[in-house]
Amino acid sequence: MKTIKSFLFFLFISASVYSQNVAINADGSSPDASAMLDVKSTSKGLLPPRMTAAQRIAIAAPATGLTVYQTDENKGIYFYDGSVWQMQNSVNYGDIKQGIQSTDHNGWVKLNGRLKSSLTASQQVQATALGIGANLPDATSAFMTQNGSTLGSVSGSNTVTIAQTNLPNINFTGTTSTDGLHTHGFTDNYFAENRNWSGTEHFGTGATSDNDNDLYSVSNTTNSGGSHSHTATVSSGGSGTALNITPKSLSVNMFIYLGL
C-alpha cells in the first residue's frame, strides 16, 4: 500500500510540475518534451496489457493505436490500425517472402492456389484490395520476376519444345535398301592377243593393225530390269519430348502478407 501511495504521489507531483507530460524514473529527470509519458529505466521494461486472441478481438470499439500483447496462437504485440488488428512488424500488405514454413503464420499466407474465401475476413479484404481474384496465386514451381504481366498472376512454363529451325545445320546420311531392279555401269579392260590383223577385225576399240599386246577398254551397262527410283530415310531418333529448363533450385514455400 505504501508503494502505491508513493507512486501516486510521484505522478501527482510530476503532473503538477510539468502539467503537459509525466516522467517515471528513478533519477528524478524531467520527461522529454515530445512525450506525454516518459518511462526511463536501465533494468526494467514497459509491460503492455497481456491477453489471449479471443480477449483482444472482444475489446469493444478499440481506439486507433490501441496496443496489447497476445499470449496465445501467433504471440506478439498487436495494434489496432483503425479498421483491423495488426501484428507489429515491418512488413506491408502484399509483401512476398520465401521460407521453409509449411503453413500460414503471423499474417503470412501460403500461395498455393486455394480459394480466397478460405481466408479470414480481414485477409480477404486485403487480398481483394491487392487485386487477387477468387483464388490465391499458385506459386508451385514458379519464380518471381517483374515481367510486365498482371501482378500476382502466374504465367509461362518451365519446359520448351524445340522446332526444326532450332536444330543444328547438319546433313544426315544413310544407305538405301538393296531391294528393286536397277542398272550399274562398268568398264571392262583387257589385253588383245599378240597377232597381226588389219581393218576393223578386233574386240572393242583399237588400232587397225597391231603386233603388240595392247590394253583395250569396253564400257558396258548391266541389265536395267525396269526404271525405278530410290528414297533414303534417316531417323533423328527423337520423340519430341519437351526440354526441362528449370534450373537447380532450393525447395521453399512462398507466402504473401495479408495480416490476420
C-alpha positions in Angstrom: 0.0 0.0 0.0 2.9 2.4 0.8 4.4 1.7 -2.6 1.2 2.5 -4.4 0.7 5.8 -2.4 4.3 6.8 -3.1 3.9 6.1 -6.8 0.6 8.1 -7.0 2.1 11.0 -5.1 5.1 11.0 -7.5 2.7 11.1 -10.5 0.8 13.9 -8.9 3.9 15.9 -8.3 5.2 15.3 -11.9 1.9 16.2 -13.4 1.6 19.3 -11.3 5.2 20.5 -12.1 5.2 19.7 -15.8 1.5 19.9 -16.5 1.8 18.5 -20.1 3.8 15.3 -19.6 4.8 12.8 -17.0 8.1 11.2 -16.2 8.5 7.8 -14.5 12.1 7.2 -13.5 14.5 6.6 -10.6 16.8 9.6 -11.1 14.3 12.4 -11.0 15.0 13.6 -14.5 12.4 15.6 -16.4 10.3 14.0 -19.1 11.2 14.6 -22.7 9.2 17.5 -24.2 7.9 15.4 -27.0 6.5 12.6 -24.8 3.3 12.6 -22.8 4.7 9.7 -20.7 8.5 9.2 -20.4 9.4 6.0 -18.8 13.1 5.6 -18.0 15.0 2.5 -16.7 18.1 0.5 -17.3 16.9 -2.7 -15.7 13.1 -2.8 -16.3 10.8 -2.6 -19.3 7.4 -1.4 -20.3 4.8 -4.1 -19.9 1.6 -3.7 -22.0 -1.7 -5.4 -21.2 -1.5 -9.2 -21.8 -4.4 -11.2 -23.2 -5.4 -14.0 -25.5 -6.5 -13.6 -29.1 -10.2 -14.0 -28.1 -9.9 -11.4 -25.4 -8.2 -9.0 -27.9 -10.9 -9.4 -30.5 -13.6 -8.9 -27.9 -12.4 -5.4 -27.0 -15.3 -3.1 -27.8 -14.7 -0.2 -30.1 -10.8 -0.2 -29.9 -9.2 3.1 -30.4 -6.8 3.5 -33.3 -3.3 2.7 -32.0 -4.5 0.6 -29.1 -1.7 -1.8 -28.3 -1.8 -5.2 -26.4 0.4 -8.3 -26.2 -1.2 -11.5 -27.3 -0.2 -14.5 -25.3 -1.5 -17.4 -27.5 -1.6 -18.5 -31.1 0.6 -16.0 -33.0 2.1 -14.4 -30.0 3.3 -10.8 -30.2 2.4 -7.2 -29.9 -0.8 -6.2 -31.7 -2.1 -2.7 -32.5 -5.5 -1.6 -33.9 -5.0 0.4 -37.2 -8.5 1.9 -37.2 -10.1 -1.0 -39.1 -8.4 -4.3 -38.2 -5.9 -5.6 -35.6 -2.3 -5.9 -37.0 0.7 -7.7 -35.6 3.5 -5.2 -35.1 6.3 -5.8 -37.7 8.0 -4.1 -40.6 6.1 -5.7 -43.5 3.3 -4.3 -45.6 0.2 -5.9 -47.2 1.2 -7.7 -50.4 4.8 -8.3 -49.4 6.1 -11.7 -50.7 8.6 -13.9 -49.0 10.1 -17.4 -49.3 10.5 -19.7 -46.4 10.6 -23.3 -45.3 7.4 -22.9 -43.1 4.7 -25.3 -44.3 1.6 -23.3 -43.3 0.3 -19.8 -42.8 1.9 -17.9 -39.9 1.9 -14.5 -38.4 -0.2 -13.0 -41.2 1.8 -14.7 -43.9 -0.5 -16.7 -46.2 0.9 -19.6 -48.3 0.5 -19.1 -52.1 -1.0 -22.5 -53.0 -3.9 -21.6 -55.3 -6.7 -22.1 -52.7 -9.9 -20.2 -52.6 -9.7 -16.7 -51.3 -12.9 -17.3 -49.3 -10.9 -19.8 -47.1 -9.0 -16.9 -45.6 -10.1 -14.7 -42.6 -12.4 -11.8 -43.3 -9.7 -9.2 -42.9 -7.3 -11.2 -45.1 -10.0 -11.4 -47.8 -10.3 -7.6 -47.7 -6.6 -7.1 -48.1 -6.4 -9.8 -50.9 -9.2 -8.1 -52.8 -7.5 -4.7 -52.4 -4.4 -6.2 -54.0 -6.3 -7.4 -57.0 -6.4 -11.1 -56.1 -9.4 -12.8 -57.6 -11.3 -15.9 -56.5 -8.2 -17.9 -55.9 -4.8 -17.1 -54.5 -1.9 -17.5 -57.0 -0.3 -20.9 -57.1 3.4 -20.4 -56.8 4.3 -24.1 -57.2 7.4 -24.4 -59.4 7.2 -20.6 -60.2 9.9 -17.9 -59.9 9.3 -14.3 -59.0 10.1 -11.9 -61.8 9.0 -8.4 -63.0 7.8 -9.4 -66.5 5.1 -6.9 -67.2 2.2 -9.3 -66.8 -0.6 -8.9 -64.3 0.7 -8.6 -60.8 0.1 -11.7 -58.8 -0.5 -13.8 -61.9 1.4 -17.0 -62.8 2.4 -17.3 -66.4 4.9 -19.1 -68.6 6.3 -22.7 -68.5 9.3 -24.5 -67.2 9.6 -26.6 -70.4 10.2 -25.8 -74.0 9.8 -27.9 -77.2 12.3 -27.1 -80.0 11.3 -26.8 -83.6 13.2 -27.9 -86.7 14.8 -24.5 -87.1 16.3 -24.9 -83.6 18.3 -27.9 -84.8 22.0 -27.5 -85.9 22.6 -27.2 -89.6 23.9 -30.7 -90.4 23.3 -33.3 -93.1 22.0 -36.8 -92.2 23.4 -39.6 -94.3 22.2 -43.2 -94.8 22.1 -46.2 -97.0 19.2 -47.1 -99.2 17.7 -50.6 -99.4 19.1 -53.0 -102.0 15.6 -54.1 -103.0 14.4 -53.4 -106.6 15.9 -53.8 -110.1 18.4 -51.2 -111.3 21.4 -50.8 -113.6 25.0 -50.2 -113.0 27.6 -49.0 -115.4 31.1 -50.6 -115.6 34.3 -50.6 -117.7 35.9 -53.8 -118.9 39.6 -53.7 -119.5 41.6 -56.4 -121.4 44.8 -57.0 -123.4 44.5 -58.1 -127.1 46.4 -61.2 -128.2 49.8 -60.6 -129.9 48.8 -61.1 -133.5 48.6 -59.2 -136.8 45.2 -58.0 -138.1 44.0 -55.4 -140.4 40.9 -53.4 -141.0 38.4 -53.4 -138.1 38.8 -57.0 -137.0 39.2 -56.7 -133.3 37.4 -56.7 -129.9 36.4 -53.3 -128.7 38.2 -50.2 -129.9 41.8 -50.5 -131.0 44.3 -49.9 -133.8 43.7 -51.2 -137.3 46.8 -53.3 -137.1 48.9 -54.3 -134.3 51.7 -56.7 -133.4 51.9 -56.0 -129.6 49.8 -56.8 -126.6 47.7 -53.6 -126.2 45.2 -52.6 -123.5 41.6 -52.2 -124.6 38.6 -50.8 -122.7 34.9 -51.5 -123.2 32.1 -49.6 -121.5 29.1 -51.7 -120.6 25.8 -51.4 -118.6 24.1 -54.1 -116.6 20.5 -55.0 -117.4 18.1 -52.3 -116.2 15.2 -54.5 -115.3 12.8 -51.5 -115.5 13.1 -47.9 -114.5 12.9 -47.1 -110.7 13.9 -44.6 -108.0 15.4 -44.8 -104.5 14.3 -42.9 -101.4 16.5 -42.7 -98.3 15.0 -42.0 -94.9 17.2 -41.4 -91.9 15.5 -41.1 -88.4 16.6 -38.4 -86.0 16.0 -40.8 -83.1 13.9 -38.2 -81.2 10.4 -38.3 -79.9 9.6 -34.6 -79.4 10.0 -34.7 -75.6 9.9 -31.2 -74.1 13.1 -29.9 -72.5 13.0 -29.1 -68.8 14.6 -25.6 -68.4 14.1 -25.3 -64.6 17.5 -24.5 -63.0 18.8 -26.3 -60.0 16.9 -24.8 -57.0 16.2 -24.8 -53.3 12.7 -26.1 -52.5 10.8 -23.5 -50.4 7.3 -22.3 -50.0 6.1 -18.8 -51.0 3.9 -16.6 -48.8 2.1 -13.2 -49.2 1.4 -11.0 -46.2 -2.3 -10.3 -45.7 -2.4 -9.8 -41.9 -4.6 -11.7 -39.5 
